[in-house]
Amino acid sequence: MNRHEWQESTRQYVLNGLAAKESWRLFKILAEFVDGFEELPRVYPAVTIFGSTRVRSGHPYYKKAEDIAKRLAQEGFSIITGGGPGVMEAANKGAAEAGAYSVGLNIKLPHEQEPNPYANIRLEFRYFFVRKVMMAKYAVAFICLPGGFGTLDEFFEAVTLVQTHKIRPVPIVLVDRHYWQGLLDWIKKRLLAEGMISEKDLDLFGVVDEPEEVVDYIREKTKIYKGFCLFRPRE
């Protein structure tokens, strides 16, 4: 394979496509930021919910996501998700049922991810990093239900942003102890034991099981932030 053939074969991958001579793509990136910055300020304060795309209506994780979102919406929060199926659909559905802003930030994928029908504010992104900014910027808490690589990526990014003071110290919640226990054990036995993180870093997130515990956890954690009251009724 010569250089030209290699370049053509990698053009399908977004980052590989950002060659110097294609700097015009920066305007597309900027346009995605502009769309988000114009549309999303009205949904603040919001809670961003992550989780698997692979669960369907009737699955326990689907039901739990729907319940959590509905409870948070009743407390005055908007709900932000990745806009796709599974946990994202359930969360948007719960928010919609409670009459809250229900935001779906959909990503274009090779195997097309269809936006779910419950988000009443929808934006579509080509670039994951722009989408991640939008999922974080207007969120006052992050909730991670069981999921795969994408959910792990979003969880660790949220923890890292708080740990490095790139965003304010907001609550981060893992839902379902049984599902996450193996990861938590590894974090303690490897990262903590070998000095890769500090003991206090374990306090950056909490682990709960039930929807009411999620709401209680977020309410309790926000008390320690001076002048930072999250729970307020929607006017």
C-alpha positions in Angstrom: 0.0 0.0 0.0 1.5 3.3 -1.1 1.1 6.6 0.9 -1.8 7.8 -1.2 -3.7 4.5 -0.7 -3.0 4.6 3.0 -4.4 8.2 3.3 -7.5 7.2 1.4 -8.1 4.2 3.6 -7.9 6.2 6.8 -10.1 9.1 5.6 -13.2 7.4 7.0 -11.8 8.0 10.5 -12.6 11.5 11.8 -9.3 12.4 13.4 -7.2 11.0 10.5 -9.3 13.2 8.2 -8.0 16.4 9.9 -5.1 16.9 7.6 -3.5 20.4 7.4 -4.8 20.9 3.9 -8.3 20.2 5.2 -8.3 22.9 7.8 -11.7 23.9 6.5 -13.0 21.1 8.7 -12.3 23.3 11.7 -15.3 25.4 10.6 -17.5 22.4 10.9 -16.2 21.7 14.4 -16.8 25.4 15.3 -20.3 25.1 13.9 -21.0 22.2 16.2 -19.8 24.2 19.2 -21.9 27.2 18.2 -25.1 25.1 17.9 -24.5 23.7 21.4 -23.7 27.0 23.0 -26.8 28.6 21.5 -29.2 25.9 22.3 -28.2 24.4 25.7 -27.9 27.3 28.1 -31.7 27.2 28.6 -31.6 23.6 29.9 -29.4 24.5 32.9 -29.3 23.0 35.5 -29.1 19.6 33.9 -28.1 16.1 34.9 -26.2 14.0 32.3 -27.1 10.3 32.3 -24.8 7.7 30.6 -25.5 4.0 30.0 -25.8 1.2 27.6 -27.4 1.5 24.2 -28.1 -2.2 24.2 -30.9 -2.6 26.8 -34.5 -2.3 25.7 -37.8 -1.4 27.2 -38.7 -3.8 30.0 -35.0 -4.4 31.0 -34.3 -3.6 34.7 -31.6 -1.0 33.7 -34.1 0.7 31.3 -36.7 0.9 34.0 -34.2 2.2 36.5 -32.9 4.9 34.1 -36.5 6.0 33.3 -37.3 6.2 37.1 -34.2 8.2 37.9 -34.7 10.7 35.2 -38.3 11.2 36.1 -37.5 11.8 39.7 -34.7 14.3 38.9 -37.0 16.1 36.4 -39.6 16.5 39.2 -36.9 18.1 41.3 -36.4 20.8 38.6 -33.6 19.3 36.5 -33.3 18.9 32.8 -31.9 15.6 31.6 -29.1 15.3 29.0 -28.2 12.0 27.2 -26.4 10.9 24.1 -29.7 10.8 22.4 -29.6 7.2 21.3 -31.5 4.0 22.3 -31.2 2.0 25.5 -30.5 3.8 28.8 -30.4 7.1 26.9 -33.9 6.5 25.5 -35.2 5.6 28.9 -33.7 8.7 30.5 -35.2 11.0 27.9 -38.5 9.2 28.3 -38.6 9.7 32.0 -37.7 13.4 31.7 -40.4 13.9 29.0 -43.0 12.2 31.2 -42.2 14.7 34.0 -42.5 17.7 31.6 -38.8 18.6 31.8 -36.3 19.5 29.1 -35.1 16.3 27.6 -31.9 16.7 25.6 -30.5 14.2 23.2 -27.0 14.8 21.8 -26.8 12.2 19.1 -23.5 11.1 17.5 -23.1 10.1 13.8 -21.7 6.6 13.7 -20.8 4.2 10.9 -23.7 2.0 12.0 -26.2 4.7 12.2 -27.4 5.5 15.7 -31.0 6.7 15.4 -32.1 9.4 17.8 -34.7 8.2 20.2 -38.2 9.8 20.0 -38.4 11.2 23.5 -35.8 14.0 23.5 -37.5 17.3 22.9 -34.2 19.1 22.2 -32.0 17.3 19.7 -28.6 18.1 18.4 -26.4 15.9 16.2 -22.7 15.7 16.3 -20.0 14.3 14.1 -17.2 14.8 16.6 -17.2 13.0 19.9 -15.1 15.6 21.6 -17.5 18.4 20.8 -20.4 16.3 22.1 -18.5 15.5 25.3 -18.1 19.2 26.0 -21.8 19.8 25.6 -22.6 16.8 27.9 -20.4 18.3 30.6 -20.7 22.0 30.3 -24.4 22.3 31.4 -24.4 19.4 33.8 -24.5 19.8 37.6 -24.2 16.0 38.1 -23.3 12.9 36.2 -25.0 9.5 36.5 -23.6 6.3 35.0 -25.8 3.3 34.7 -24.4 -0.1 33.5 -22.9 0.2 30.1 -19.9 -0.7 27.9 -16.8 1.0 26.6 -18.6 4.3 25.9 -20.0 4.5 29.4 -16.6 3.7 30.9 -15.0 6.4 28.8 -17.6 8.9 29.9 -17.3 8.0 33.6 -13.5 8.2 33.7 -13.6 11.5 31.8 -16.0 13.0 34.3 -13.9 11.9 37.2 -10.7 13.2 35.6 -12.3 16.6 34.8 -13.3 17.0 38.5 -10.0 15.5 39.8 -7.9 18.0 37.7 -10.2 21.0 38.5 -11.2 21.4 34.9 -14.9 21.5 35.9 -16.5 22.3 39.3 -16.7 19.4 41.8 -20.1 18.0 40.8 -21.6 14.7 42.0 -20.7 11.6 39.9 -22.8 8.5 40.6 -22.4 4.9 39.6 -25.7 3.0 39.7 -25.9 -0.7 40.6 -23.2 -1.9 42.9 -23.2 -5.4 41.6 -22.5 -4.3 38.1 -19.6 -2.0 39.1 -18.1 -3.9 41.9 -15.3 -5.6 39.8 -14.2 -2.2 38.5 -14.2 -0.7 42.0 -12.2 -3.6 43.4 -9.6 -3.2 40.6 -9.4 0.6 41.2 -8.6 -0.1 44.9 -6.3 -3.1 44.4 -4.3 -1.6 41.5 -4.7 2.2 41.2 -4.9 3.0 44.9 -2.6 0.2 46.2 0.2 1.2 43.6 -0.1 4.9 44.3 -1.6 5.8 41.0 -4.4 7.7 42.7 -4.9 9.1 46.2 -7.3 7.9 48.8 -9.3 11.1 48.5 -9.8 10.4 44.8 -12.2 7.6 45.8 -14.5 10.3 47.1 -14.9 11.8 43.7 -17.8 9.4 42.9 -20.4 7.4 44.8 -22.1 4.1 44.2 -25.8 3.5 44.8 -28.5 1.0 43.8 -31.9 2.6 43.9 -33.4 5.7 42.1 -34.2 7.4 45.4 -30.6 6.9 46.5 -29.4 8.7 43.4 -31.5 11.8 44.2 -30.5 11.7 47.9 -26.8 11.3 47.0 -26.9 14.3 44.7 -28.8 16.4 47.2 -26.4 15.5 50.0 -23.2 16.1 48.0 -24.3 19.5 46.8 -24.6 20.8 50.4 -20.8 21.0 50.7 -20.4 23.5 47.9 -20.8 27.0 49.1 -23.2 29.0 47.1 -23.9 26.0 44.9 -27.5 24.9 45.3 -28.7 22.5 42.7 -32.1 21.4 43.9 -34.6 24.1 43.1 -38.1 23.8 41.6 -38.5 24.6 37.9 -40.4 27.9 37.5 
